[in-house]
Amino acid sequence: PHNYYSHLSTFISASLCGVLPNVCIMETDVDALSLKDELVTNVPEIVNGYIKIPTGPGWGTTVIEEVARAHPWKKESGAW
């Protein structure tokens, strides 16, 4: 799956890939904003190109809402 900018999105995509029988690759952006590490309780574990899929309930991480609120999205153009 196409995946970008969020550890939460990475965990969701990894969970999906773990149950689909025909997935051969998952995209993730390892060079994105450093802030994304602060937004969640834990980050994906990627070793030698493989990601460890969370085994617990939920998506494998929790968004830290105080950090998210401190960095709201700002619409700067009409492009989106």
The 8 nearest C-alpha neighbors of each residue, nearest first, counted from 0:
[[1, 25, 2, 26, 12, 24, 16, 22],
 [0, 2, 26, 25, 3, 27, 12, 24],
 [3, 1, 27, 26, 0, 9, 8, 12],
 [2, 4, 28, 27, 5, 1, 8, 9],
 [5, 3, 31, 28, 6, 32, 2, 35],
 [6, 4, 8, 7, 3, 35, 9, 2],
 [5, 7, 9, 8, 42, 10, 43, 35],
 [6, 8, 10, 5, 9, 11, 60, 58],
 [7, 9, 11, 5, 6, 10, 12, 2],
 [8, 10, 6, 12, 7, 11, 13, 5],
 [9, 11, 13, 7, 12, 8, 58, 14],
 [10, 12, 8, 14, 9, 13, 58, 7],
 [13, 11, 15, 9, 14, 10, 8, 16],
 [14, 12, 16, 10, 15, 11, 52, 9],
 [13, 15, 17, 11, 12, 16, 10, 52],
 [14, 16, 12, 17, 13, 18, 11, 19],
 [17, 15, 13, 19, 18, 14, 22, 12],
 [16, 18, 14, 15, 19, 13, 52, 20],
 [17, 19, 16, 15, 20, 14, 22, 13],
 [20, 18, 16, 21, 17, 22, 15, 14],
 [19, 21, 22, 18, 16, 17, 23, 15],
 [20, 22, 19, 23, 16, 18, 24, 17],
 [23, 21, 24, 16, 20, 19, 25, 0],
 [22, 24, 21, 25, 16, 20, 0, 19],
 [25, 23, 22, 26, 0, 16, 21, 1],
 [26, 24, 0, 27, 1, 23, 2, 12],
 [25, 27, 2, 1, 0, 24, 28, 3],
 [28, 26, 2, 3, 29, 25, 9, 1],
 [27, 29, 3, 30, 31, 4, 26, 2],
 [28, 30, 31, 27, 4, 3, 32, 26],
 [31, 29, 28, 32, 33, 4, 27, 3],
 [32, 30, 29, 28, 4, 33, 35, 3],
 [31, 33, 34, 35, 30, 4, 36, 29],
 [32, 34, 35, 36, 31, 37, 30, 38],
 [35, 33, 32, 37, 36, 38, 31, 66],
 [34, 36, 38, 33, 37, 32, 5, 6],
 [37, 35, 34, 38, 33, 39, 42, 6],
 [36, 38, 34, 35, 39, 66, 40, 33],
 [39, 37, 35, 63, 36, 62, 66, 67],
 [40, 38, 62, 63, 61, 41, 37, 60],
 [39, 41, 61, 60, 62, 63, 42, 38],
 [42, 40, 39, 60, 43, 61, 36, 59],
 [41, 43, 6, 36, 44, 39, 40, 60],
 [44, 42, 45, 6, 50, 10, 41, 51],
 [43, 45, 51, 50, 42, 46, 49, 52],
 [44, 46, 50, 49, 48, 43, 51, 47],
 [47, 45, 49, 48, 50, 44, 51, 43],
 [48, 46, 49, 45, 50, 44, 51, 43],
 [47, 49, 46, 45, 50, 44, 24, 25],
 [50, 48, 46, 45, 47, 51, 44, 52],
 [51, 49, 45, 44, 52, 46, 48, 43],
 [50, 52, 44, 53, 45, 49, 43, 13],
 [51, 53, 13, 50, 14, 54, 17, 10],
 [54, 52, 59, 55, 51, 58, 14, 10],
 [55, 53, 52, 56, 59, 57, 58, 14],
 [56, 54, 53, 59, 57, 58, 52, 60],
 [55, 57, 58, 54, 59, 53, 60, 14],
 [58, 56, 59, 55, 60, 53, 61, 54],
 [57, 59, 60, 11, 10, 56, 53, 7],
 [60, 58, 53, 57, 10, 55, 56, 61],
 [61, 59, 40, 41, 58, 39, 62, 7],
 [60, 62, 39, 40, 63, 59, 41, 58],
 [61, 63, 39, 64, 38, 40, 60, 7],
 [64, 62, 38, 39, 65, 66, 61, 67],
 [63, 65, 67, 66, 62, 68, 38, 69],
 [66, 64, 68, 67, 63, 69, 38, 62],
 [67, 65, 69, 64, 68, 63, 38, 70],
 [66, 68, 64, 70, 69, 65, 38, 63],
 [69, 67, 65, 70, 66, 71, 64, 63],
 [68, 70, 66, 67, 71, 65, 64, 72],
 [71, 69, 67, 68, 72, 66, 73, 65],
 [72, 70, 68, 69, 73, 67, 66, 74],
 [71, 73, 74, 70, 67, 68, 75, 69],
 [74, 72, 75, 71, 70, 76, 79, 77],
 [73, 75, 76, 72, 77, 79, 78, 71],
 [74, 76, 73, 77, 78, 79, 72, 71],
 [77, 75, 78, 74, 79, 73, 72, 71],
 [76, 78, 79, 75, 74, 73, 72, 71],
 [79, 77, 76, 75, 74, 73, 72, 71],
 [78, 77, 76, 74, 75, 73, 72, 71]]
